[in-house]
């Protein structure tokens, strides 16, 4: 999915069920998030690198 406009776009993913669902992101999406200063924490949530342990950072 790509934003075809010039302004910021948001994506909301809704999963059914009561259990925790871990999404599998394409490598391109993970790299784009890292380029924006974001990563996945140990619980599988998106978080700014400043809040992640050093072991989760790409550098």
DOMIRO-454830 format. One record per residue (C-alpha): residue in three letters; residue number from 0; x negated, y negated, z negated. Coordinates in Angstrom, 3 decimals, m for minus. Last residue first. Example, Ala and Ser with C-alpha at 12.3 -4.5 7.8 and 13.67 -1.06 7.14 Angstrom:
REM residues 2
(site "SER", 1, (m13.670, 1.060, m7.140))
(site "ALA", 0, (m12.300, 4.500, m7.800))
//
This chain:
REM residues 59
(site "UNK", 58, (m23.145, m0.735, m14.312))
(site "UNK", 57, (m19.922, 1.119, m13.491))
(site "UNK", 56, (m18.378, 0.664, m16.945))
(site "UNK", 55, (m16.777, 3.574, m18.781))
(site "UNK", 54, (m19.922, 4.431, m20.772))
(site "UNK", 53, (m20.106, 0.811, m21.960))
(site "UNK", 52, (m16.869, 1.241, m23.885))
(site "UNK", 51, (m13.875, m0.566, m22.379))
(site "UNK", 50, (m12.380, m3.864, m23.603))
(site "UNK", 49, (m14.673, m6.165, m21.585))
(site "UNK", 48, (m14.119, m3.865, m18.588))
(site "UNK", 47, (m10.492, m5.066, m18.432))
(site "UNK", 46, (m7.979, m2.232, m18.923))
(site "UNK", 45, (m5.900, 0.189, m16.853))
(site "UNK", 44, (m4.577, 3.084, m18.914))
(site "UNK", 43, (m5.731, 6.701, m18.645))
(site "UNK", 42, (m6.125, 7.293, m22.371))
(site "UNK", 41, (m9.943, 7.128, m22.175))
(site "UNK", 40, (m9.717, 3.732, m20.447))
(site "UNK", 39, (m9.444, 3.205, m16.690))
(site "UNK", 38, (m11.267, 0.228, m15.211))
(site "UNK", 37, (m10.834, m3.425, m14.319))
(site "UNK", 36, (m13.302, m6.164, m13.361))
(site "UNK", 35, (m11.736, m7.026, m9.977))
(site "UNK", 34, (m14.426, m5.048, m8.121))
(site "UNK", 33, (m13.633, m2.157, m10.477))
(site "UNK", 32, (m9.951, m2.352, m9.469))
(site "UNK", 31, (m10.915, m2.317, m5.798))
(site "UNK", 30, (m13.173, 0.701, m6.420))
(site "UNK", 29, (m10.378, 2.606, m8.218))
(site "UNK", 28, (m7.958, 1.788, m5.373))
(site "UNK", 27, (m10.444, 3.006, m2.752))
(site "UNK", 26, (m11.052, 6.201, m4.756))
(site "UNK", 25, (m7.328, 7.029, m4.603))
(site "UNK", 24, (m5.590, 6.955, m7.965))
(site "UNK", 23, (m4.293, 10.057, m9.733))
(site "UNK", 22, (m1.525, 9.011, m12.109))
(site "UNK", 21, (m1.355, 10.432, m15.600))
(site "UNK", 20, (2.205, 11.078, m16.759))
(site "UNK", 19, (3.005, 11.083, m20.476))
(site "UNK", 18, (6.094, 13.134, m21.223))
(site "UNK", 17, (9.663, 11.868, m21.519))
(site "UNK", 16, (10.635, 12.217, m17.888))
(site "UNK", 15, (10.693, 10.026, m14.818))
(site "UNK", 14, (7.852, 7.936, m13.484))
(site "UNK", 13, (8.042, 4.218, m12.696))
(site "UNK", 12, (5.239, 2.490, m10.788))
(site "UNK", 11, (5.276, m1.315, m10.676))
(site "UNK", 10, (3.152, m3.043, m8.069))
(site "UNK", 9, (2.344, m6.735, m8.257))
(site "UNK", 8, (1.493, m9.107, m5.409))
(site "UNK", 7, (m0.735, m12.145, m5.459))
(site "UNK", 6, (m0.154, m14.654, m2.673))
(site "UNK", 5, (m1.444, m14.633, 0.904))
(site "UNK", 4, (0.932, m11.964, 2.117))
(site "UNK", 3, (0.447, m8.487, 3.589))
(site "UNK", 2, (m0.191, m6.915, 0.191))
(site "UNK", 1, (m1.369, m3.408, 0.910))
(site "UNK", 0, (0.000, 0.000, 0.000))
//
